Amino acid sequence: MDASKSERRLAAILAADVVGYSRLVEKDEAGTLAAIRKLRAEIIDPLIAKHKGRIVKVMGDGAIVEFGSVVDAVSCAVALQKETGAVQTNVTADRRIVFRIGVNLGDVVVEGDDLLGDGVNVAARIEQLCDPGGVLISGTAYDQLRGKLGLPLDFSGEQRVKNIAEPVRTYRVRLSGGRIPWRLRLRQHRRGLLRAAAVVVALALIGGGVWWMRPVEPASASTSIAVLPFDNLGGDAQTGRLADGITEDIITDLARFRAIEVMARNSVEAYKDKAVDIRQIGKDLNVRYVMEGSIQRQGDSFRITAQLIDAESGGHIWSDRWDRPVADVFAVQTELAEHLAAKLAGDTGIVLSADREAAKRKRPSDLTAYDLFMLGSAAIYRETPEDNKQAIALLKQSLEIDPDLARAWRALSLAHLQKIWWGDNAEDRRLGLEAAERAVKRDPQDADAHSMLGIWLSVADVEFKQADIEFKRALALNPNSADILAYYAGFLLNAQDPELAVELVDRAIRLSPDGPLWAAGLYRSVFFHVRRIEDAWYWHETRPRGRNDQKDLHYDAILLAELGRADEARTAVTEMLKSFPDHSIEAFLGEPGLPEWEVELIAGSMRKAGFPVCANEKVLKEFPNLVRMPECVQAAENPDASAAN
């Protein structure tokens, strides 16, 4: 057929096949074919018809189906997986019919009743990448689906597929709508909470405004790795701090390679100083590779060893050793990261020279300055005013020795931001912003410095557009940083873009399944706003909280109400009103500047929980300019009618 005269159209294509079809047929051909025919007659064909689909072709173990919309195609795929699974609960696993399903939106060529072209090919290719019993969709399908399907979509990386020139973005449909399967039980550590003040302050002080937002392209991760904490073979505290710093720096350097997905530092911290089973770590963190290493110092020299291990087999892929003068310790970090990147993705040509250059942050020039920086950072982690004061003093000493140490300027900026948590101070605002600007100036390749500057510009209450630019720059430099993804998600939630915020949160959780705990409250808010209530409740339960935190008590009630636990929600409201008797829907929503969509969302949940609607007299006297709800105004004007109702 002459391609120039062929009919072409845009179509949503569903490709499906039976997992282990050859094995099933070999074991029981007649039984397998009968089971497939039964599923087709009772479930598959009726569901395709219900969702306005057309079967293009049927093979022995699969089918190609055309739909007029992506929503119909994905809805049909989800229903198919759920219903075929439900009717086979009594079938033994070795005889069960399980499908893989891929969905793509693309251009197709029409030849009679058949469809050809990349639109069909991509659907078939991503179906082959899908987990058994799952649904995997392409980036083009995802772009049309965002916000139109109640189930969450988890980014699964960019995949290179046969006979398709460009990598294909893929997203997994989480069929349960609940917790992410690879999420681990949170450990009750507080390491990540040093940044809690920064996020809370930024989110609390960011005002209304207009952002010029564009979707952030997800990282193209073709492989995954966990870098375990380096062992300190010397035993002394200074070498231990250096080992911690090397671990964190290698994670940061590797995360800048877009082809490599790197687990966050707090996700591997649990394995520090412990005998570990590499294969179990691979399963726990859902990674293909694990790197472990050690550092030993002897006088003015040190030895660093590192080895890369296949987490599936436990076999060693690569190892090396560096015996260098102390002055060269930071150069080894860059060399080690590049060695790993080359081993992990270099053979595929995915590791680009631009990524390699981006990974070369400015290195410290003095080990003493670096040690003072590590001591100062540790003091910030302890989260007390006294320790914060000590942190500022240590970081200033570090900068006196090495004024170009960008990470020390960044940490100093964070210390000033944390001080605001204990009491707003105009001098800390000035010094914190100045330190963030110096960090960026000293090392423009430091992603965390750009992120810190973005937070400060947000707090400044005027530079929202510039803050957005800084966050995007940070994410471009380090697309696999769970912290930066979380910071930016908070910014986006306040920018009234919860759909993009939740996309970043899902990526952050994939990279850091067990935290960081400082972000749990943010994750709760983001999931609540996109109505993923089970996920919101999960992070609400795991969030470190005070005994009488008003916001936590508020979420106790509204999340329980949204989960359908009405009696528990009413009890939570009663308990909250004992401590905060002035809490009401009108008082909560009456402050100016809250977006209309958020007003409706929160008001609905508060009504469902059973909160009082109208503010009491005490609140009305204290806030005479409170924006009143029409029904409360009407009730105040007609008290007799209100009482009668």
Salt bridges, closest charged atoms under 4 A:
GLU7 OE2 - ARG9 NH1 3.25
ASP28 OD2 - ARG95 NH1 3.33
GLU42 OE2 - LYS38 NZ 2.74
ASP45 OD2 - ARG40 NH2 3.15
GLU66 OE2 - ARG9 NE 2.77
GLU66 OE1 - ARG54 NH2 3.08
ASP94 OD2 - LYS27 NZ 2.40
ASP107 OD2 - ARG8 NH2 2.84
ASP114 OD1 - LYS57 NZ 3.26
ASP143 OD2 - ARG169 NH2 2.77
ASP154 OD2 - ARG172 NH2 2.86
ASP154 OD2 - ARG174 NE 3.01
ASP244 OD1 - ARG265 NH2 3.54
ASP244 OD1 - LYS272 NZ 2.93
GLU248 OE1 - ARG191 NH2 3.55
GLU248 OE1 - ARG265 NH1 3.31
ASP249 OD1 - ARG361 NH2 3.01
ASP249 OD2 - ARG407 NH1 2.75
ASP253 OD1 - ARG361 NE 3.51
ASP253 OD2 - ARG363 NH2 2.43
GLU261 OE1 - ARG510 NH2 3.00
GLU269 OE1 - ARG265 NE 2.89
ASP310 OD2 - ARG288 NH2 3.20
GLU312 OE2 - ARG288 NE 3.83
ASP323 OD1 - ARG303 NE 2.65
ASP323 OD2 - ARG321 NE 3.23
GLU335 OE1 - ARG324 NH2 3.32
GLU335 OE2 - HIS339 NE2 3.85
GLU338 OE2 - LYS360 NZ 3.89
GLU357 OE2 - LYS360 NZ 3.78
ASP371 OD1 - ARG241 NE 2.67
GLU383 OE1 - ARG190 NH2 3.26
ASP387 OD1 - ARG382 NE 3.15
ASP404 OD1 - ARG442 NE 3.14
ASP424 OD1 - ARG429 NE 3.05
GLU427 OE2 - ARG430 NH2 2.54
ASP428 OD1 - HIS416 ND1 2.71
ASP428 OD2 - LYS419 NZ 3.37
GLU434 OE1 - ARG430 NH1 3.62
GLU434 OE2 - ARG438 NH2 3.72
ASP446 OD2 - ARG410 NH2 2.89
ASP468 OD2 - LYS472 NZ 3.32
GLU470 OE1 - HIS450 ND1 2.71
ASP483 OD2 - ARG195 NE 3.14
ASP506 OD1 - ARG174 NH2 3.63
ASP506 OD2 - ARG532 NH1 2.89
ASP514 OD2 - ARG187 NH1 2.46
ASP535 OD2 - ARG174 NH1 3.10
ASP535 OD1 - ARG183 NH1 3.67
ASP535 OD2 - ARG532 NH2 3.06
ASP552 OD1 - ARG524 NH1 2.82
ASP552 OD2 - ARG543 NH1 2.68
ASP552 OD2 - ARG545 NE 3.76
ASP556 OD1 - HIS540 NE2 2.48
ASP556 OD2 - ARG545 NH2 2.95
GLU562 OE2 - ARG531 NH2 2.83
GLU562 OE1 - LYS608 NZ 3.03
ASP567 OD1 - ARG570 NH2 2.31
GLU568 OE2 - ARG565 NE 2.85
GLU575 OE2 - LYS578 NZ 3.04
ASP582 OD2 - LYS618 NZ 3.41
GLU586 OE2 - ARG628 NE 2.92
GLU598 OE2 - HIS529 NE2 2.79
GLU631 OE2 - ARG607 NH2 2.39
